[in-house]
Amino acid sequence: MLLPPTTDRRVKAADVVCVGETMAVLSPPDSRPFDEQPTLAMAIGGAESNVACGLAGLGHRVAWLSRLGDDPFARRILAELTARGVDVTGVETDPARPIGVYFKDPAPEGTRTHYYRSGSAATLMGPELTRLPVLRRARIVHLSGVAAALSESCAGLLEAILVDRALNSEAGEVAKSNEPSEPGQWGGQGGPIISFDVNHRPALWRSGTAEAAKNLLTLARAADIVFVGRDEAEALWGTARPDDVAELLSPAPLIVVKDAEHGATSYADGTRTFVPALPTQVVEPVGAGDAFAAGYLSAVLENRDERSRLRLGHLAASAALRTRDDVPEMPPRTETDHRLALDDAGWSMAATE
């Protein structure tokens, strides 16, 4: 899959633009349950901005698009994303609406999350965002199923980008503003490559699982790159095996099925590639899927082979699993380059240490 060029002399195009809601995150400082905690720490979190931060940490030009309220929480989000190297100049401020907030509640069976995001500024995002040049000039646009559940207008935005391919309508004009390029260098049908993480959040789908399954399947099938967890695919569509998930999501040209600690399998051009995950002492699982997507997309941008893409996804996810933060510090290039250079036997040995 070839990427669009980035030779526009007037605007330094982003490698990736991530679109979605980011919230204030309040969480306990340790693993005790929420109702036993005397204090909470504040951070930020959102599936798409998590991916943006991961990609920036791996050295890529990344922009994040969204809407925020006009309050100290919003300013904290903008300041932190900027400090991590993410371009936030396209974010719109809405003084009439708040940002969303969510709380983490540690428990032995896994961390629970409690969302308070109804009516947030981000819920008013809609198809009009597709007119922004930053989206049209991106090499990759990354979206998530979380945004599809926020509101009808957000769902319309994802449908416009994925199904209607609204970013392709001016592809010719964008191409003319760049150096001449070879045919086929643009993603999809002439616009940016569209990456979509299914990211099913049952609590956000008030209409129920059946509606979520229908809508998320339509969006996933329309993407150029799809990320989905094997467990969420089973919950949504009753597909328990990665091969069955890939068949269901066809004709998406590149499908990545993540199976937690077991590994990840990709399906592209008729080729099935499996890479085992690295064993990791899990401190907090929230954010690991976003980190995996960041690592994988980083390797796509670097034109690495499929095995290296999956490996870099695992390395980034492992970094997320070792911290309570939604957004981890990405591993240094000296580490990732060493791991990516291992042969299959060397990686398998590292994966069983």
Secondary structure as UniProt FT lines:
FT   STRAND          16..19
FT   STRAND          23..27
FT   HELIX           34..36
FT   STRAND          41..45
FT   HELIX           47..57
FT   TURN            58..59
FT   STRAND          62..65
FT   STRAND          67..69
FT   HELIX           72..83
FT   TURN            84..85
FT   STRAND          86..87
FT   TURN            89..90
FT   STRAND          92..94
FT   TURN            95..96
FT   STRAND          101..105
FT   TURN            108..109
FT   STRAND          112..116
FT   TURN            118..119
FT   HELIX           121..124
FT   HELIX           127..131
FT   HELIX           133..136
FT   STRAND          140..144
FT   HELIX           145..148
FT   TURN            149..150
FT   HELIX           152..162
FT   HELIX           166..168
FT   TURN            169..170
FT   HELIX           171..176
FT   TURN            183..184
FT   TURN            188..190
FT   STRAND          193..197
FT   HELIX           202..204
FT   TURN            206..207
FT   HELIX           209..222
FT   STRAND          225..229
FT   HELIX           230..237
FT   HELIX           242..249
FT   TURN            250..251
FT   STRAND          254..259
FT   TURN            260..262
FT   STRAND          263..268
FT   TURN            269..270
FT   STRAND          271..276
FT   TURN            286..287
FT   HELIX           288..301
FT   TURN            302..303
FT   HELIX           306..321
FT   HELIX           333..341
FT   HELIX           344..350
FT   TURN            351..352
//
